[in-house]
Each structure stands twice: as C-alpha cells, then as structure tokens.
Amino acid sequence: MTVAASLSEGVEETSEELLLDFAKTVFNIATEIGSGAKFDDNWKDMATRYGMSFIGGTIGGGIATALPGYRAARQRQKDIIESINNPNANTQAYKKLVNKALNGQL
C-alpha cells in the first residue's frame, strides 16, 4: 500500500510539473501574437525538475501513508500493554486482542 501510494504521488507531482510547463508554453504562444510577454524557457532543465518532483512526491506520499499505520501500531501496542497490566479490568479488550492475534490481524 505504501509503495503504491508513494509511486502514485510521485507520478502525480511530475504530471503537475508537466502540466505547468505545457500551460506556460500555451501562454507564450498566445502572447507571441499580442504583447510579446513571455515566461523563461519552460523546458530548460526538465529532467532535473521532473526528477525532483517525482522524488519529492514519492517521499511525501510514503510518509503520508505510513503515518496512520504507525499511529495504529502504537495504539495496538498501548492496548496490549494495558491488557497485560490489567487483565481483570480489561477482560473484553484482552479477549479482542487475543482474537485478533489468533486471526492474524495484529
């Protein structure tokens, strides 16, 4: 899940960069007819810019999808410790954790 989300975020960021370059090119063509105002060379250093967009998106997407999983694992760890320390007070929670462990959900 995290790898797929990372890669899709990287592709999404790169496509945004490509769309921005395309929009600048269309603007430059349209203004050639009119005022002559232009953006700088849109396609300059495109491999570097697209590469950085992809890498940044991949890292950001991985972090964004890993964080909820980390939080859930920390909560499960706290629940397990709580159940071990107070088995009588948390009988229902303890039973749920045991069932999850037996079903391979932990």
LUMMI-472219 format. One record per residue (C-alpha): x, y, z; chain; residue in three letters; residue number from 1. Coordinates in nm, 2 decimals. Layout:
# LUMMI-472219
east north up chaine residu num
X Y Z A ALA NUM $
...
# end
This chain:
# LUMMI-472219
east north up chaine residu num
0.00 0.00 0.00 A MET 1 $
0.27 0.25 0.10 A THR 2 $
0.49 0.18 -0.21 A VAL 3 $
0.19 0.22 -0.44 A ALA 4 $
0.08 0.54 -0.27 A ALA 5 $
0.44 0.67 -0.29 A SER 6 $
0.47 0.60 -0.66 A LEU 7 $
0.13 0.74 -0.74 A SER 8 $
0.21 1.06 -0.55 A GLU 9 $
0.54 1.08 -0.74 A GLY 10 $
0.37 1.04 -1.08 A VAL 11 $
0.10 1.30 -0.97 A GLU 12 $
0.37 1.56 -0.88 A GLU 13 $
0.55 1.50 -1.20 A THR 14 $
0.23 1.54 -1.41 A SER 15 $
0.16 1.87 -1.23 A GLU 16 $
0.51 1.99 -1.33 A GLU 17 $
0.45 1.88 -1.69 A LEU 18 $
0.11 2.05 -1.70 A LEU 19 $
0.26 2.37 -1.57 A LEU 20 $
0.52 2.36 -1.85 A ASP 21 $
0.25 2.30 -2.10 A PHE 22 $
0.04 2.59 -1.97 A ALA 23 $
0.34 2.82 -1.99 A LYS 24 $
0.41 2.71 -2.35 A THR 25 $
0.05 2.78 -2.45 A VAL 26 $
0.07 3.12 -2.28 A PHE 27 $
0.39 3.20 -2.46 A ASN 28 $
0.24 3.11 -2.80 A ILE 29 $
-0.07 3.32 -2.73 A ALA 30 $
0.12 3.62 -2.62 A THR 31 $
0.35 3.60 -2.93 A GLU 32 $
0.05 3.72 -3.12 A ILE 33 $
-0.01 4.00 -2.86 A GLY 34 $
0.22 4.18 -2.62 A SER 35 $
0.52 3.96 -2.65 A GLY 36 $
0.55 3.90 -2.27 A ALA 37 $
0.70 3.55 -2.21 A LYS 38 $
0.79 3.31 -1.94 A PHE 39 $
1.15 3.19 -1.94 A ASP 40 $
1.24 2.88 -2.13 A ASP 41 $
0.99 2.63 -1.99 A ASN 42 $
1.16 2.31 -2.10 A TRP 43 $
1.50 2.41 -1.96 A LYS 44 $
1.64 2.15 -1.71 A ASP 45 $
1.32 1.95 -1.74 A MET 46 $
1.49 1.62 -1.64 A ALA 47 $
1.61 1.77 -1.32 A THR 48 $
1.28 1.94 -1.24 A ARG 49 $
1.07 1.63 -1.32 A TYR 50 $
1.31 1.41 -1.13 A GLY 51 $
1.29 1.63 -0.82 A MET 52 $
0.91 1.64 -0.85 A SER 53 $
0.89 1.26 -0.87 A PHE 54 $
1.14 1.20 -0.58 A ILE 55 $
0.97 1.46 -0.36 A GLY 56 $
0.62 1.32 -0.44 A GLY 57 $
0.74 0.97 -0.37 A THR 58 $
0.89 1.06 -0.03 A ILE 59 $
0.59 1.27 0.07 A GLY 60 $
0.34 1.01 -0.04 A GLY 61 $
0.53 0.74 0.15 A GLY 62 $
0.54 0.95 0.47 A ILE 63 $
0.17 1.05 0.44 A ALA 64 $
0.05 0.69 0.40 A THR 65 $
0.29 0.54 0.66 A ALA 66 $
0.20 0.78 0.94 A LEU 67 $
-0.16 0.64 1.00 A PRO 68 $
-0.02 0.29 1.00 A GLY 69 $
0.24 0.39 1.26 A TYR 70 $
-0.02 0.55 1.48 A ARG 71 $
-0.24 0.24 1.46 A ALA 72 $
0.05 0.02 1.56 A ALA 73 $
0.14 0.24 1.85 A ARG 74 $
-0.23 0.23 1.97 A GLN 75 $
-0.23 -0.16 1.94 A ARG 76 $
0.09 -0.17 2.14 A GLN 77 $
-0.06 0.05 2.42 A LYS 78 $
-0.37 -0.17 2.42 A ASP 79 $
-0.16 -0.48 2.46 A ILE 80 $
0.04 -0.34 2.74 A ILE 81 $
-0.28 -0.21 2.91 A GLU 82 $
-0.44 -0.56 2.88 A SER 83 $
-0.13 -0.73 3.02 A ILE 84 $
-0.11 -0.49 3.32 A ASN 85 $
-0.48 -0.50 3.40 A ASN 86 $
-0.62 -0.83 3.27 A PRO 87 $
-0.92 -0.83 3.50 A ASN 88 $
-1.02 -0.47 3.44 A ALA 89 $
-0.99 -0.50 3.06 A ASN 90 $
-1.12 -0.85 3.00 A THR 91 $
-1.32 -0.75 2.69 A GLN 92 $
-1.03 -0.56 2.54 A ALA 93 $
-0.80 -0.85 2.62 A TYR 94 $
-1.03 -1.10 2.45 A LYS 95 $
-1.04 -0.88 2.14 A LYS 96 $
-0.66 -0.86 2.13 A LEU 97 $
-0.63 -1.24 2.17 A VAL 98 $
-0.89 -1.30 1.89 A ASN 99 $
-0.71 -1.05 1.66 A LYS 100 $
-0.38 -1.22 1.73 A ALA 101 $
-0.52 -1.57 1.66 A LEU 102 $
-0.68 -1.44 1.34 A ASN 103 $
-0.35 -1.28 1.22 A GLY 104 $
-0.48 -0.93 1.24 A GLN 105 $
-0.21 -0.79 1.47 A LEU 106 $
# end
